[in-house]
Amino acid sequence: MTTKYEAVMVFTLKNGEEAATALQEKFQQLIADNGTVESVDAWGKRRLAYEIDYQTEAYYVLYNFESSESFPEELYRVAKITDGVLRTLIVKK
């Protein structure tokens, strides 16, 4: 049984936008390997509401996907241990 999810990921711009785009593609592939990607909306470079690790700007990406109920926990775990990911929010639609 699959469920629809929405994930917002915030990537650092310390290493440039190319590195943030590479992270976007990495997580898109991870989601595609474990479910179905419905859409990816790259919001791009945005100003943060508050500083995170002394950074004021970051690269935002919104993923809409469908997967098993156990996968979002794994996605969150991978995001937490990946360098370049500042914040992750995954919600069930």
PyMOL Python script that loads the backbone (N, CA, C, O; Angstrom):
from pymol import cmd

cmd.read_pdbstr("""\
ATOM      1  N   MET A   1       0.845  -1.187   0.000  1.00  0.00           N
ATOM      2  CA  MET A   1       0.000   0.000   0.000  1.00  0.00           C
ATOM      3  C   MET A   1       0.889   1.249   0.000  1.00  0.00           C
ATOM      4  O   MET A   1       1.868   1.326   0.743  1.00  0.00           O
ATOM      5  N   THR A   2       0.540   2.207  -0.828  1.00  0.00           N
ATOM      6  CA  THR A   2       1.349   3.425  -0.919  1.00  0.00           C
ATOM      7  C   THR A   2       0.569   4.625  -0.402  1.00  0.00           C
ATOM      8  O   THR A   2      -0.662   4.646  -0.408  1.00  0.00           O
ATOM      9  N   THR A   3       1.317   5.612   0.040  1.00  0.00           N
ATOM     10  CA  THR A   3       0.753   6.841   0.585  1.00  0.00           C
ATOM     11  C   THR A   3       1.444   8.021  -0.079  1.00  0.00           C
ATOM     12  O   THR A   3       2.609   7.924  -0.466  1.00  0.00           O
ATOM     13  N   LYS A   4       0.734   9.134  -0.212  1.00  0.00           N
ATOM     14  CA  LYS A   4       1.305  10.344  -0.817  1.00  0.00           C
ATOM     15  C   LYS A   4       1.980  11.190   0.261  1.00  0.00           C
ATOM     16  O   LYS A   4       1.456  11.367   1.360  1.00  0.00           O
ATOM     17  N   TYR A   5       3.158  11.707  -0.089  1.00  0.00           N
ATOM     18  CA  TYR A   5       3.941  12.524   0.830  1.00  0.00           C
ATOM     19  C   TYR A   5       4.431  13.782   0.132  1.00  0.00           C
ATOM     20  O   TYR A   5       4.452  13.879  -1.095  1.00  0.00           O
ATOM     21  N   GLU A   6       4.820  14.735   0.958  1.00  0.00           N
ATOM     22  CA  GLU A   6       5.405  15.978   0.482  1.00  0.00           C
ATOM     23  C   GLU A   6       6.644  16.224   1.340  1.00  0.00           C
ATOM     24  O   GLU A   6       6.570  16.150   2.567  1.00  0.00           O
ATOM     25  N   ALA A   7       7.763  16.510   0.718  1.00  0.00           N
ATOM     26  CA  ALA A   7       9.010  16.759   1.449  1.00  0.00           C
ATOM     27  C   ALA A   7       9.625  18.069   0.976  1.00  0.00           C
ATOM     28  O   ALA A   7       9.764  18.311  -0.223  1.00  0.00           O
ATOM     29  N   VAL A   8       9.986  18.899   1.929  1.00  0.00           N
ATOM     30  CA  VAL A   8      10.716  20.130   1.625  1.00  0.00           C
ATOM     31  C   VAL A   8      12.115  19.943   2.180  1.00  0.00           C
ATOM     32  O   VAL A   8      12.297  19.606   3.350  1.00  0.00           O
ATOM     33  N   MET A   9      13.100  20.167   1.320  1.00  0.00           N
ATOM     34  CA  MET A   9      14.495  20.037   1.744  1.00  0.00           C
ATOM     35  C   MET A   9      15.207  21.359   1.494  1.00  0.00           C
ATOM     36  O   MET A   9      15.014  22.009   0.467  1.00  0.00           O
ATOM     37  N   VAL A  10      16.033  21.734   2.460  1.00  0.00           N
ATOM     38  CA  VAL A  10      16.792  22.983   2.386  1.00  0.00           C
ATOM     39  C   VAL A  10      18.270  22.612   2.335  1.00  0.00           C
ATOM     40  O   VAL A  10      18.805  22.006   3.263  1.00  0.00           O
ATOM     41  N   PHE A  11      18.921  22.987   1.232  1.00  0.00           N
ATOM     42  CA  PHE A  11      20.325  22.649   1.009  1.00  0.00           C
ATOM     43  C   PHE A  11      21.201  23.885   1.188  1.00  0.00           C
ATOM     44  O   PHE A  11      20.788  25.004   0.883  1.00  0.00           O
ATOM     45  N   THR A  12      22.407  23.666   1.684  1.00  0.00           N
ATOM     46  CA  THR A  12      23.353  24.762   1.882  1.00  0.00           C
ATOM     47  C   THR A  12      23.866  25.282   0.538  1.00  0.00           C
ATOM     48  O   THR A  12      23.900  24.555  -0.455  1.00  0.00           O
ATOM     49  N   LEU A  13      24.258  26.538   0.530  1.00  0.00           N
ATOM     50  CA  LEU A  13      24.869  27.131  -0.660  1.00  0.00           C
ATOM     51  C   LEU A  13      26.363  27.371  -0.444  1.00  0.00           C
ATOM     52  O   LEU A  13      26.995  28.071  -1.235  1.00  0.00           O
ATOM     53  N   LYS A  14      26.933  26.800   0.619  1.00  0.00           N
ATOM     54  CA  LYS A  14      28.371  26.960   0.897  1.00  0.00           C
ATOM     55  C   LYS A  14      29.230  26.504  -0.277  1.00  0.00           C
ATOM     56  O   LYS A  14      30.244  27.128  -0.590  1.00  0.00           O
ATOM     57  N   ASN A  15      28.822  25.421  -0.923  1.00  0.00           N
ATOM     58  CA  ASN A  15      29.598  24.850  -2.023  1.00  0.00           C
ATOM     59  C   ASN A  15      29.074  25.268  -3.391  1.00  0.00           C
ATOM     60  O   ASN A  15      29.492  24.709  -4.405  1.00  0.00           O
ATOM     61  N   GLY A  16      28.179  26.228  -3.437  1.00  0.00           N
ATOM     62  CA  GLY A  16      27.643  26.736  -4.691  1.00  0.00           C
ATOM     63  C   GLY A  16      26.324  26.075  -5.078  1.00  0.00           C
ATOM     64  O   GLY A  16      25.928  25.055  -4.514  1.00  0.00           O
ATOM     65  N   GLU A  17      25.658  26.682  -6.052  1.00  0.00           N
ATOM     66  CA  GLU A  17      24.363  26.161  -6.507  1.00  0.00           C
ATOM     67  C   GLU A  17      24.493  24.831  -7.237  1.00  0.00           C
ATOM     68  O   GLU A  17      23.552  24.039  -7.247  1.00  0.00           O
ATOM     69  N   GLU A  18      25.650  24.576  -7.851  1.00  0.00           N
ATOM     70  CA  GLU A  18      25.862  23.310  -8.556  1.00  0.00           C
ATOM     71  C   GLU A  18      25.807  22.139  -7.571  1.00  0.00           C
ATOM     72  O   GLU A  18      25.236  21.093  -7.881  1.00  0.00           O
ATOM     73  N   ALA A  19      26.394  22.310  -6.395  1.00  0.00           N
ATOM     74  CA  ALA A  19      26.373  21.259  -5.374  1.00  0.00           C
ATOM     75  C   ALA A  19      24.954  21.056  -4.852  1.00  0.00           C
ATOM     76  O   ALA A  19      24.547  19.926  -4.584  1.00  0.00           O
ATOM     77  N   ALA A  20      24.199  22.146  -4.706  1.00  0.00           N
ATOM     78  CA  ALA A  20      22.813  22.038  -4.253  1.00  0.00           C
ATOM     79  C   ALA A  20      21.967  21.316  -5.302  1.00  0.00           C
ATOM     80  O   ALA A  20      21.104  20.511  -4.951  1.00  0.00           O
ATOM     81  N   THR A  21      22.204  21.595  -6.577  1.00  0.00           N
ATOM     82  CA  THR A  21      21.493  20.914  -7.650  1.00  0.00           C
ATOM     83  C   THR A  21      21.846  19.425  -7.670  1.00  0.00           C
ATOM     84  O   THR A  21      20.984  18.589  -7.943  1.00  0.00           O
ATOM     85  N   ALA A  22      23.092  19.094  -7.387  1.00  0.00           N
ATOM     86  CA  ALA A  22      23.506  17.688  -7.322  1.00  0.00           C
ATOM     87  C   ALA A  22      22.792  16.970  -6.178  1.00  0.00           C
ATOM     88  O   ALA A  22      22.377  15.821  -6.327  1.00  0.00           O
ATOM     89  N   LEU A  23      22.649  17.644  -5.042  1.00  0.00           N
ATOM     90  CA  LEU A  23      21.906  17.055  -3.924  1.00  0.00           C
ATOM     91  C   LEU A  23      20.438  16.857  -4.282  1.00  0.00           C
ATOM     92  O   LEU A  23      19.833  15.845  -3.926  1.00  0.00           O
ATOM     93  N   GLN A  24      19.872  17.830  -4.987  1.00  0.00           N
ATOM     94  CA  GLN A  24      18.478  17.726  -5.429  1.00  0.00           C
ATOM     95  C   GLN A  24      18.291  16.471  -6.278  1.00  0.00           C
ATOM     96  O   GLN A  24      17.338  15.717  -6.077  1.00  0.00           O
ATOM     97  N   GLU A  25      19.194  16.253  -7.218  1.00  0.00           N
ATOM     98  CA  GLU A  25      19.098  15.088  -8.099  1.00  0.00           C
ATOM     99  C   GLU A  25      19.336  13.785  -7.339  1.00  0.00           C
ATOM    100  O   GLU A  25      18.707  12.768  -7.635  1.00  0.00           O
ATOM    101  N   LYS A  26      20.239  13.815  -6.364  1.00  0.00           N
ATOM    102  CA  LYS A  26      20.510  12.629  -5.550  1.00  0.00           C
ATOM    103  C   LYS A  26      19.257  12.190  -4.795  1.00  0.00           C
ATOM    104  O   LYS A  26      18.903  11.011  -4.803  1.00  0.00           O
ATOM    105  N   PHE A  27      18.588  13.140  -4.143  1.00  0.00           N
ATOM    106  CA  PHE A  27      17.386  12.789  -3.382  1.00  0.00           C
ATOM    107  C   PHE A  27      16.214  12.441  -4.293  1.00  0.00           C
ATOM    108  O   PHE A  27      15.379  11.610  -3.937  1.00  0.00           O
ATOM    109  N   GLN A  28      16.146  13.067  -5.460  1.00  0.00           N
ATOM    110  CA  GLN A  28      15.102  12.708  -6.420  1.00  0.00           C
ATOM    111  C   GLN A  28      15.277  11.259  -6.865  1.00  0.00           C
ATOM    112  O   GLN A  28      14.297  10.524  -6.988  1.00  0.00           O
ATOM    113  N   GLN A  29      16.513  10.849  -7.105  1.00  0.00           N
ATOM    114  CA  GLN A  29      16.788   9.465  -7.499  1.00  0.00           C
ATOM    115  C   GLN A  29      16.478   8.496  -6.365  1.00  0.00           C
ATOM    116  O   GLN A  29      15.932   7.418  -6.602  1.00  0.00           O
ATOM    117  N   LEU A  30      16.821   8.871  -5.135  1.00  0.00           N
ATOM    118  CA  LEU A  30      16.521   8.034  -3.972  1.00  0.00           C
ATOM    119  C   LEU A  30      15.018   7.819  -3.829  1.00  0.00           C
ATOM    120  O   LEU A  30      14.571   6.707  -3.549  1.00  0.00           O
ATOM    121  N   ILE A  31      14.248   8.872  -4.017  1.00  0.00           N
ATOM    122  CA  ILE A  31      12.788   8.760  -3.940  1.00  0.00           C
ATOM    123  C   ILE A  31      12.265   7.893  -5.075  1.00  0.00           C
ATOM    124  O   ILE A  31      11.391   7.054  -4.861  1.00  0.00           O
ATOM    125  N   ALA A  32      12.794   8.089  -6.281  1.00  0.00           N
ATOM    126  CA  ALA A  32      12.349   7.306  -7.443  1.00  0.00           C
ATOM    127  C   ALA A  32      12.667   5.820  -7.264  1.00  0.00           C
ATOM    128  O   ALA A  32      11.911   4.967  -7.727  1.00  0.00           O
ATOM    129  N   ASP A  33      13.772   5.509  -6.601  1.00  0.00           N
ATOM    130  CA  ASP A  33      14.142   4.109  -6.364  1.00  0.00           C
ATOM    131  C   ASP A  33      13.222   3.424  -5.359  1.00  0.00           C
ATOM    132  O   ASP A  33      13.089   2.200  -5.366  1.00  0.00           O
ATOM    133  N   ASN A  34      12.588   4.217  -4.497  1.00  0.00           N
ATOM    134  CA  ASN A  34      11.756   3.654  -3.430  1.00  0.00           C
ATOM    135  C   ASN A  34      10.277   4.004  -3.543  1.00  0.00           C
ATOM    136  O   ASN A  34       9.492   3.663  -2.658  1.00  0.00           O
ATOM    137  N   GLY A  35       9.896   4.669  -4.604  1.00  0.00           N
ATOM    138  CA  GLY A  35       8.504   5.058  -4.781  1.00  0.00           C
ATOM    139  C   GLY A  35       8.314   5.715  -6.133  1.00  0.00           C
ATOM    140  O   GLY A  35       9.043   5.438  -7.085  1.00  0.00           O
ATOM    141  N   THR A  36       7.322   6.592  -6.201  1.00  0.00           N
ATOM    142  CA  THR A  36       7.013   7.296  -7.436  1.00  0.00           C
ATOM    143  C   THR A  36       7.097   8.802  -7.204  1.00  0.00           C
ATOM    144  O   THR A  36       6.417   9.341  -6.331  1.00  0.00           O
ATOM    145  N   VAL A  37       7.930   9.470  -7.984  1.00  0.00           N
ATOM    146  CA  VAL A  37       8.048  10.924  -7.889  1.00  0.00           C
ATOM    147  C   VAL A  37       6.924  11.536  -8.716  1.00  0.00           C
ATOM    148  O   VAL A  37       6.848  11.323  -9.926  1.00  0.00           O
ATOM    149  N   GLU A  38       6.055  12.294  -8.060  1.00  0.00           N
ATOM    150  CA  GLU A  38       4.961  12.955  -8.780  1.00  0.00           C
ATOM    151  C   GLU A  38       5.406  14.295  -9.351  1.00  0.00           C
ATOM    152  O   GLU A  38       5.076  14.635 -10.487  1.00  0.00           O
ATOM    153  N   SER A  39       6.160  15.059  -8.551  1.00  0.00           N
ATOM    154  CA  SER A  39       6.680  16.331  -9.042  1.00  0.00           C
ATOM    155  C   SER A  39       7.842  16.794  -8.171  1.00  0.00           C
ATOM    156  O   SER A  39       7.945  16.440  -6.996  1.00  0.00           O
ATOM    157  N   VAL A  40       8.706  17.589  -8.775  1.00  0.00           N
ATOM    158  CA  VAL A  40       9.826  18.207  -8.067  1.00  0.00           C
ATOM    159  C   VAL A  40       9.780  19.689  -8.406  1.00  0.00           C
ATOM    160  O   VAL A  40       9.850  20.072  -9.574  1.00  0.00           O
ATOM    161  N   ASP A  41       9.661  20.511  -7.381  1.00  0.00           N
ATOM    162  CA  ASP A  41       9.577  21.951  -7.576  1.00  0.00           C
ATOM    163  C   ASP A  41      10.786  22.600  -6.908  1.00  0.00           C
ATOM    164  O   ASP A  41      10.823  22.753  -5.687  1.00  0.00           O
ATOM    165  N   ALA A  42      11.770  22.979  -7.716  1.00  0.00           N
ATOM    166  CA  ALA A  42      12.968  23.629  -7.181  1.00  0.00           C
ATOM    167  C   ALA A  42      12.675  25.116  -7.016  1.00  0.00           C
ATOM    168  O   ALA A  42      12.552  25.849  -7.998  1.00  0.00           O
ATOM    169  N   TRP A  43      12.566  25.547  -5.782  1.00  0.00           N
ATOM    170  CA  TRP A  43      12.300  26.958  -5.504  1.00  0.00           C
ATOM    171  C   TRP A  43      13.554  27.788  -5.675  1.00  0.00           C
ATOM    172  O   TRP A  43      13.480  29.004  -5.849  1.00  0.00           O
ATOM    173  N   GLY A  44      14.701  27.140  -5.626  1.00  0.00           N
ATOM    174  CA  GLY A  44      15.964  27.832  -5.840  1.00  0.00           C
ATOM    175  C   GLY A  44      16.468  28.535  -4.592  1.00  0.00           C
ATOM    176  O   GLY A  44      16.113  28.186  -3.466  1.00  0.00           O
ATOM    177  N   LYS A  45      17.299  29.526  -4.825  1.00  0.00           N
ATOM    178  CA  LYS A  45      17.962  30.259  -3.744  1.00  0.00           C
ATOM    179  C   LYS A  45      16.965  31.202  -3.078  1.00  0.00           C
ATOM    180  O   LYS A  45      16.344  32.036  -3.736  1.00  0.00           O
ATOM    181  N   ARG A  46      16.822  31.056  -1.760  1.00  0.00           N
ATOM    182  CA  ARG A  46      15.908  31.903  -0.980  1.00  0.00           C
ATOM    183  C   ARG A  46      16.585  32.347   0.307  1.00  0.00           C
ATOM    184  O   ARG A  46      17.524  31.710   0.786  1.00  0.00           O
ATOM    185  N   ARG A  47      16.102  33.428   0.844  1.00  0.00           N
ATOM    186  CA  ARG A  47      16.597  33.932   2.122  1.00  0.00           C
ATOM    187  C   ARG A  47      15.942  33.134   3.248  1.00  0.00           C
ATOM    188  O   ARG A  47      14.738  32.878   3.218  1.00  0.00           O
ATOM    189  N   LEU A  48      16.737  32.744   4.236  1.00  0.00           N
ATOM    190  CA  LEU A  48      16.221  32.009   5.384  1.00  0.00           C
ATOM    191  C   LEU A  48      15.540  32.971   6.366  1.00  0.00           C
ATOM    192  O   LEU A  48      15.925  34.136   6.470  1.00  0.00           O
ATOM    193  N   ALA A  49      14.536  32.478   7.075  1.00  0.00           N
ATOM    194  CA  ALA A  49      13.852  33.302   8.069  1.00  0.00           C
ATOM    195  C   ALA A  49      14.778  33.613   9.247  1.00  0.00           C
ATOM    196  O   ALA A  49      14.662  34.664   9.877  1.00  0.00           O
ATOM    197  N   TYR A  50      15.687  32.701   9.531  1.00  0.00           N
ATOM    198  CA  TYR A  50      16.678  32.891  10.584  1.00  0.00           C
ATOM    199  C   TYR A  50      17.952  32.157  10.181  1.00  0.00           C
ATOM    200  O   TYR A  50      17.913  31.249   9.351  1.00  0.00           O
ATOM    201  N   GLU A  51      19.059  32.542  10.756  1.00  0.00           N
ATOM    202  CA  GLU A  51      20.343  31.924  10.414  1.00  0.00           C
ATOM    203  C   GLU A  51      20.384  30.465  10.841  1.00  0.00           C
ATOM    204  O   GLU A  51      19.940  30.111  11.934  1.00  0.00           O
ATOM    205  N   ILE A  52      20.922  29.625   9.968  1.00  0.00           N
ATOM    206  CA  ILE A  52      21.180  28.230  10.279  1.00  0.00           C
ATOM    207  C   ILE A  52      22.661  28.004   9.976  1.00  0.00           C
ATOM    208  O   ILE A  52      23.094  28.178   8.836  1.00  0.00           O
ATOM    209  N   ASP A  53      23.425  27.625  10.972  1.00  0.00           N
ATOM    210  CA  ASP A  53      24.876  27.432  10.811  1.00  0.00           C
ATOM    211  C   ASP A  53      25.542  28.658  10.178  1.00  0.00           C
ATOM    212  O   ASP A  53      26.395  28.521   9.301  1.00  0.00           O
ATOM    213  N   TYR A  54      25.157  29.830  10.618  1.00  0.00           N
ATOM    214  CA  TYR A  54      25.707  31.111  10.160  1.00  0.00           C
ATOM    215  C   TYR A  54      25.429  31.398   8.690  1.00  0.00           C
ATOM    216  O   TYR A  54      26.156  32.168   8.063  1.00  0.00           O
ATOM    217  N   GLN A  55      24.389  30.791   8.136  1.00  0.00           N
ATOM    218  CA  GLN A  55      24.024  31.032   6.742  1.00  0.00           C
ATOM    219  C   GLN A  55      22.691  31.765   6.691  1.00  0.00           C
ATOM    220  O   GLN A  55      21.794  31.502   7.492  1.00  0.00           O
ATOM    221  N   THR A  56      22.571  32.683   5.743  1.00  0.00           N
ATOM    222  CA  THR A  56      21.337  33.457   5.622  1.00  0.00           C
ATOM    223  C   THR A  56      20.551  33.103   4.361  1.00  0.00           C
ATOM    224  O   THR A  56      19.399  33.511   4.215  1.00  0.00           O
ATOM    225  N   GLU A  57      21.169  32.340   3.442  1.00  0.00           N
ATOM    226  CA  GLU A  57      20.495  31.914   2.224  1.00  0.00           C
ATOM    227  C   GLU A  57      20.684  30.417   2.027  1.00  0.00           C
ATOM    228  O   GLU A  57      21.679  29.838   2.462  1.00  0.00           O
ATOM    229  N   ALA A  58      19.700  29.797   1.358  1.00  0.00           N
ATOM    230  CA  ALA A  58      19.772  28.359   1.106  1.00  0.00           C
ATOM    231  C   ALA A  58      18.997  28.039  -0.162  1.00  0.00           C
ATOM    232  O   ALA A  58      18.323  28.901  -0.726  1.00  0.00           O
ATOM    233  N   TYR A  59      19.100  26.789  -0.605  1.00  0.00           N
ATOM    234  CA  TYR A  59      18.449  26.307  -1.821  1.00  0.00           C
ATOM    235  C   TYR A  59      17.298  25.385  -1.406  1.00  0.00           C
ATOM    236  O   TYR A  59      17.524  24.359  -0.765  1.00  0.00           O
ATOM    237  N   TYR A  60      16.072  25.750  -1.769  1.00  0.00           N
ATOM    238  CA  TYR A  60      14.868  25.009  -1.374  1.00  0.00           C
ATOM    239  C   TYR A  60      14.368  24.114  -2.508  1.00  0.00           C
ATOM    240  O   TYR A  60      14.387  24.506  -3.674  1.00  0.00           O
ATOM    241  N   VAL A  61      13.918  22.905  -2.152  1.00  0.00           N
ATOM    242  CA  VAL A  61      13.325  21.976  -3.122  1.00  0.00           C
ATOM    243  C   VAL A  61      12.117  21.303  -2.478  1.00  0.00           C
ATOM    244  O   VAL A  61      12.182  20.851  -1.335  1.00  0.00           O
ATOM    245  N   LEU A  62      11.009  21.242  -3.230  1.00  0.00           N
ATOM    246  CA  LEU A  62       9.785  20.576  -2.778  1.00  0.00           C
ATOM    247  C   LEU A  62       9.570  19.326  -3.619  1.00  0.00           C
ATOM    248  O   LEU A  62       9.493  19.401  -4.845  1.00  0.00           O
ATOM    249  N   TYR A  63       9.474  18.175  -2.957  1.00  0.00           N
ATOM    250  CA  TYR A  63       9.221  16.896  -3.627  1.00  0.00           C
ATOM    251  C   TYR A  63       7.822  16.418  -3.273  1.00  0.00           C
ATOM    252  O   TYR A  63       7.457  16.400  -2.097  1.00  0.00           O
ATOM    253  N   ASN A  64       7.038  16.033  -4.262  1.00  0.00           N
ATOM    254  CA  ASN A  64       5.767  15.340  -4.058  1.00  0.00           C
ATOM    255  C   ASN A  64       5.974  13.927  -4.556  1.00  0.00           C
ATOM    256  O   ASN A  64       6.376  13.718  -5.700  1.00  0.00           O
ATOM    257  N   PHE A  65       5.698  12.947  -3.693  1.00  0.00           N
ATOM    258  CA  PHE A  65       5.947  11.565  -4.078  1.00  0.00           C
ATOM    259  C   PHE A  65       4.981  10.620  -3.396  1.00  0.00           C
ATOM    260  O   PHE A  65       4.280  10.980  -2.450  1.00  0.00           O
ATOM    261  N   GLU A  66       4.966   9.401  -3.905  1.00  0.00           N
ATOM    262  CA  GLU A  66       4.143   8.335  -3.362  1.00  0.00           C
ATOM    263  C   GLU A  66       5.062   7.165  -3.048  1.00  0.00           C
ATOM    264  O   GLU A  66       5.872   6.763  -3.882  1.00  0.00           O
ATOM    265  N   SER A  67       4.931   6.615  -1.829  1.00  0.00           N
ATOM    266  CA  SER A  67       5.809   5.502  -1.429  1.00  0.00           C
ATOM    267  C   SER A  67       5.150   4.695  -0.325  1.00  0.00           C
ATOM    268  O   SER A  67       4.051   5.008   0.133  1.00  0.00           O
ATOM    269  N   SER A  68       5.845   3.653   0.087  1.00  0.00           N
ATOM    270  CA  SER A  68       5.364   2.862   1.219  1.00  0.00           C
ATOM    271  C   SER A  68       5.477   3.709   2.489  1.00  0.00           C
ATOM    272  O   SER A  68       6.190   4.712   2.512  1.00  0.00           O
ATOM    273  N   GLU A  69       4.782   3.304   3.524  1.00  0.00           N
ATOM    274  CA  GLU A  69       4.764   4.094   4.754  1.00  0.00           C
ATOM    275  C   GLU A  69       6.081   4.048   5.518  1.00  0.00           C
ATOM    276  O   GLU A  69       6.300   4.874   6.404  1.00  0.00           O
ATOM    277  N   SER A  70       6.953   3.112   5.203  1.00  0.00           N
ATOM    278  CA  SER A  70       8.231   3.017   5.914  1.00  0.00           C
ATOM    279  C   SER A  70       9.329   3.873   5.279  1.00  0.00           C
ATOM    280  O   SER A  70      10.327   4.171   5.934  1.00  0.00           O
ATOM    281  N   PHE A  71       9.162   4.271   4.020  1.00  0.00           N
ATOM    282  CA  PHE A  71      10.231   4.990   3.323  1.00  0.00           C
ATOM    283  C   PHE A  71      10.511   6.402   3.853  1.00  0.00           C
ATOM    284  O   PHE A  71      11.684   6.765   3.931  1.00  0.00           O
ATOM    285  N   PRO A  72       9.521   7.220   4.221  1.00  0.00           N
ATOM    286  CA  PRO A  72       9.850   8.577   4.692  1.00  0.00           C
ATOM    287  C   PRO A  72      10.817   8.600   5.880  1.00  0.00           C
ATOM    288  O   PRO A  72      11.632   9.515   5.995  1.00  0.00           O
ATOM    289  N   GLU A  73      10.733   7.621   6.746  1.00  0.00           N
ATOM    290  CA  GLU A  73      11.670   7.546   7.865  1.00  0.00           C
ATOM    291  C   GLU A  73      13.099   7.330   7.359  1.00  0.00           C
ATOM    292  O   GLU A  73      14.044   7.924   7.879  1.00  0.00           O
ATOM    293  N   GLU A  74      13.247   6.481   6.349  1.00  0.00           N
ATOM    294  CA  GLU A  74      14.564   6.236   5.749  1.00  0.00           C
ATOM    295  C   GLU A  74      15.069   7.482   5.022  1.00  0.00           C
ATOM    296  O   GLU A  74      16.252   7.811   5.111  1.00  0.00           O
ATOM    297  N   LEU A  75      14.191   8.172   4.308  1.00  0.00           N
ATOM    298  CA  LEU A  75      14.558   9.407   3.611  1.00  0.00           C
ATOM    299  C   LEU A  75      15.052  10.446   4.615  1.00  0.00           C
ATOM    300  O   LEU A  75      16.057  11.115   4.379  1.00  0.00           O
ATOM    301  N   TYR A  76      14.350  10.575   5.719  1.00  0.00           N
ATOM    302  CA  TYR A  76      14.751  11.517   6.758  1.00  0.00           C
ATOM    303  C   TYR A  76      16.110  11.140   7.342  1.00  0.00           C
ATOM    304  O   TYR A  76      16.945  12.013   7.580  1.00  0.00           O
ATOM    305  N   ARG A  77      16.339   9.846   7.574  1.00  0.00           N
ATOM    306  CA  ARG A  77      17.606   9.372   8.117  1.00  0.00           C
ATOM    307  C   ARG A  77      18.762   9.701   7.175  1.00  0.00           C
ATOM    308  O   ARG A  77      19.812  10.169   7.614  1.00  0.00           O
ATOM    309  N   VAL A  78      18.565   9.454   5.882  1.00  0.00           N
ATOM    310  CA  VAL A  78      19.608   9.739   4.890  1.00  0.00           C
ATOM    311  C   VAL A  78      19.870  11.247   4.817  1.00  0.00           C
ATOM    312  O   VAL A  78      21.019  11.671   4.696  1.00  0.00           O
ATOM    313  N   ALA A  79      18.823  12.045   4.891  1.00  0.00           N
ATOM    314  CA  ALA A  79      18.981  13.502   4.841  1.00  0.00           C
ATOM    315  C   ALA A  79      19.775  14.007   6.041  1.00  0.00           C
ATOM    316  O   ALA A  79      20.591  14.917   5.904  1.00  0.00           O
ATOM    317  N   LYS A  80      19.542  13.421   7.218  1.00  0.00           N
ATOM    318  CA  LYS A  80      20.236  13.862   8.426  1.00  0.00           C
ATOM    319  C   LYS A  80      21.741  13.584   8.366  1.00  0.00           C
ATOM    320  O   LYS A  80      22.524  14.324   8.961  1.00  0.00           O
ATOM    321  N   ILE A  81      22.154  12.536   7.662  1.00  0.00           N
ATOM    322  CA  ILE A  81      23.577  12.195   7.623  1.00  0.00           C
ATOM    323  C   ILE A  81      24.278  12.696   6.358  1.00  0.00           C
ATOM    324  O   ILE A  81      25.470  12.449   6.176  1.00  0.00           O
ATOM    325  N   THR A  82      23.555  13.393   5.489  1.00  0.00           N
ATOM    326  CA  THR A  82      24.139  13.910   4.249  1.00  0.00           C
ATOM    327  C   THR A  82      24.648  15.329   4.459  1.00  0.00           C
ATOM    328  O   THR A  82      23.906  16.205   4.904  1.00  0.00           O
ATOM    329  N   ASP A  83      25.915  15.547   4.138  1.00  0.00           N
ATOM    330  CA  ASP A  83      26.475  16.897   4.217  1.00  0.00           C
ATOM    331  C   ASP A  83      25.787  17.783   3.192  1.00  0.00           C
ATOM    332  O   ASP A  83      25.555  17.369   2.056  1.00  0.00           O
ATOM    333  N   GLY A  84      25.464  18.995   3.594  1.00  0.00           N
ATOM    334  CA  GLY A  84      24.838  19.934   2.681  1.00  0.00           C
ATOM    335  C   GLY A  84      23.341  20.081   2.884  1.00  0.00           C
ATOM    336  O   GLY A  84      22.730  20.976   2.301  1.00  0.00           O
ATOM    337  N   VAL A  85      22.739  19.229   3.694  1.00  0.00           N
ATOM    338  CA  VAL A  85      21.304  19.340   3.977  1.00  0.00           C
ATOM    339  C   VAL A  85      21.148  20.088   5.294  1.00  0.00           C
ATOM    340  O   VAL A  85      21.605  19.626   6.339  1.00  0.00           O
ATOM    341  N   LEU A  86      20.491  21.262   5.232  1.00  0.00           N
ATOM    342  CA  LEU A  86      20.296  22.054   6.442  1.00  0.00           C
ATOM    343  C   LEU A  86      19.041  21.631   7.202  1.00  0.00           C
ATOM    344  O   LEU A  86      19.082  21.464   8.421  1.00  0.00           O
ATOM    345  N   ARG A  87      17.936  21.457   6.494  1.00  0.00           N
ATOM    346  CA  ARG A  87      16.665  21.096   7.123  1.00  0.00           C
ATOM    347  C   ARG A  87      15.860  20.206   6.186  1.00  0.00           C
ATOM    348  O   ARG A  87      15.999  20.275   4.965  1.00  0.00           O
ATOM    349  N   THR A  88      15.003  19.355   6.792  1.00  0.00           N
ATOM    350  CA  THR A  88      14.124  18.466   6.043  1.00  0.00           C
ATOM    351  C   THR A  88      12.787  18.396   6.756  1.00  0.00           C
ATOM    352  O   THR A  88      12.734  18.275   7.980  1.00  0.00           O
ATOM    353  N   LEU A  89      11.711  18.470   5.992  1.00  0.00           N
ATOM    354  CA  LEU A  89      10.370  18.303   6.546  1.00  0.00           C
ATOM    355  C   LEU A  89       9.595  17.383   5.609  1.00  0.00           C
ATOM    356  O   LEU A  89       9.458  17.672   4.420  1.00  0.00           O
ATOM    357  N   ILE A  90       9.090  16.278   6.148  1.00  0.00           N
ATOM    358  CA  ILE A  90       8.325  15.319   5.352  1.00  0.00           C
ATOM    359  C   ILE A  90       6.960  15.167   6.005  1.00  0.00           C
ATOM    360  O   ILE A  90       6.866  14.850   7.191  1.00  0.00           O
ATOM    361  N   VAL A  91       5.888  15.395   5.223  1.00  0.00           N
ATOM    362  CA  VAL A  91       4.532  15.274   5.755  1.00  0.00           C
ATOM    363  C   VAL A  91       3.689  14.385   4.852  1.00  0.00           C
ATOM    364  O   VAL A  91       3.887  14.323   3.639  1.00  0.00           O
ATOM    365  N   LYS A  92       2.742  13.697   5.487  1.00  0.00           N
ATOM    366  CA  LYS A  92       1.787  12.862   4.744  1.00  0.00           C
ATOM    367  C   LYS A  92       0.695  13.788   4.230  1.00  0.00           C
ATOM    368  O   LYS A  92       0.199  14.635   4.973  1.00  0.00           O
ATOM    369  N   LYS A  93       0.318  13.634   2.965  1.00  0.00           N
ATOM    370  CA  LYS A  93      -0.731  14.472   2.380  1.00  0.00           C
ATOM    371  C   LYS A  93      -2.090  14.001   2.815  1.00  0.00           C
ATOM    372  O   LYS A  93      -3.101  14.584   2.423  1.00  0.00           O
TER     373      LYS A  93
END
""", "prot")
cmd.dss("prot")
cmd.show_as("cartoon", "prot")
cmd.util.cbc("prot")
cmd.orient("prot")
